[in-house]
Amino acid sequence: MSSLLKPVEWVGSSLEDLKDFPEEVQQVVGYALYLAQCGEKHPSAKPLKGFKGARVLEVVEDFDGDTYRTVYTVKLAGVIYVLHAFQKKSKQGIATPKQDIDLIETRLKRAQEHYAENYHKQQKGEENDSGN
């Protein structure tokens, strides 16, 4: 069954950043990523505003008065790319700070480049088989 799981790719410092989160938050994020690998969605995974059609999701977890966010994309067929993991510092509203949005956009481009170099060749054969 594990062969059916989609691989997870970590972009930039996202894995190191996630490892700095409290254990309880890491467990929630880990489970959300596992569900994504299975083609499902965690109840707390929501589309990230500002990325229409890009299938960029964020898992928001509150712990001990702090808010932690992990952003990933399921846009690239067969692969989960974790784009960013951060503690939300701003107390003003729920909007994601612009510097984080910019970083996510940059890392999404890097993920697309990585995918084209490492996975697209595999996917092309599958697309041709399905008539796309």
C-alpha positions in Angstrom: 0.0 0.0 0.0 2.8 2.4 0.8 3.8 2.4 -2.9 0.6 4.3 -3.6 1.7 7.2 -1.5 2.8 10.3 -3.4 6.3 11.5 -2.6 6.8 14.6 -0.5 9.4 17.2 -1.6 10.5 19.9 0.8 11.3 23.3 -0.7 13.8 25.6 0.8 14.0 25.5 4.6 10.4 24.2 5.1 11.5 20.9 6.7 13.9 22.5 9.1 11.3 25.1 9.9 8.7 22.5 10.6 11.1 20.6 12.9 11.2 23.8 15.1 7.4 23.6 15.7 6.0 22.0 18.9 5.7 18.2 18.7 1.9 18.4 18.7 1.9 20.8 15.7 4.3 18.6 13.9 2.0 15.6 14.4 -1.0 17.5 12.9 1.0 18.7 9.9 2.5 15.2 9.4 -0.9 13.6 9.4 -2.2 16.3 7.0 0.7 15.6 4.6 0.1 11.9 4.9 -3.5 12.4 3.9 -2.3 14.5 1.0 0.0 11.7 -0.1 -3.1 9.4 -0.1 -5.0 11.9 -2.2 -7.2 13.1 0.6 -7.5 16.4 2.5 -7.1 17.0 6.2 -10.1 18.9 7.8 -7.8 21.8 8.7 -6.2 22.1 5.2 -7.7 25.1 3.4 -6.9 26.8 0.1 -4.4 29.6 0.6 -5.9 32.9 -0.5 -4.2 34.5 -3.4 -3.4 31.3 -5.2 -6.5 30.7 -7.3 -6.4 27.5 -9.3 -2.9 26.8 -8.0 -4.1 24.2 -5.5 -2.0 25.6 -2.8 -3.2 24.6 0.7 -2.3 25.6 4.2 -2.6 23.7 7.4 -3.2 26.2 10.3 -2.7 24.9 13.8 -3.0 26.8 17.0 -0.9 25.7 20.0 -0.3 27.4 23.3 -1.5 30.8 22.1 0.6 30.7 18.9 -0.4 30.0 15.3 1.6 27.7 13.0 1.1 27.4 9.3 2.4 24.9 6.8 1.8 25.5 3.1 2.0 22.8 0.4 0.8 22.3 -3.1 -0.9 19.4 -4.8 -0.9 21.1 -8.2 1.9 19.0 -9.6 0.5 15.5 -10.4 1.7 12.8 -8.1 3.9 14.8 -5.9 3.3 16.9 -2.7 5.6 20.0 -2.4 5.9 21.6 1.0 6.5 25.2 0.3 6.7 27.0 3.6 6.3 26.3 7.4 6.2 29.3 9.7 4.8 30.7 12.9 2.5 33.6 12.3 3.8 36.5 14.2 1.4 39.2 13.2 -1.5 39.9 15.4 -3.3 41.9 12.8 -6.0 39.9 11.1 -5.7 36.5 9.6 -4.1 37.4 6.3 -0.8 35.8 5.5 1.9 38.5 5.6 3.2 39.7 2.2 6.7 38.5 2.8 5.5 35.0 3.4 3.2 35.1 0.3 6.3 36.3 -1.8 8.3 33.4 -0.4 5.6 30.9 -1.2 5.3 32.2 -4.7 9.1 31.9 -5.2 9.2 28.4 -3.8 6.2 27.4 -5.9 8.2 28.4 -9.0 11.1 26.4 -7.7 8.8 23.4 -7.1 7.5 23.6 -10.7 11.1 23.7 -12.0 12.1 20.7 -9.8 9.0 18.9 -11.0 9.8 19.5 -14.6 13.3 18.2 -14.2 12.6 15.2 -12.0 9.0 14.1 -12.4 7.5 15.5 -15.6 9.1 12.8 -17.8 7.4 10.1 -15.7 4.1 11.9 -15.8 4.2 12.5 -19.6 3.8 8.8 -20.4 0.8 8.6 -18.0 -0.8 11.6 -19.6 -0.4 10.2 -23.1 -2.0 7.0 -21.9 -5.0 8.8 -20.6 -5.6 10.8 -23.8 -4.5 14.3 -22.5 
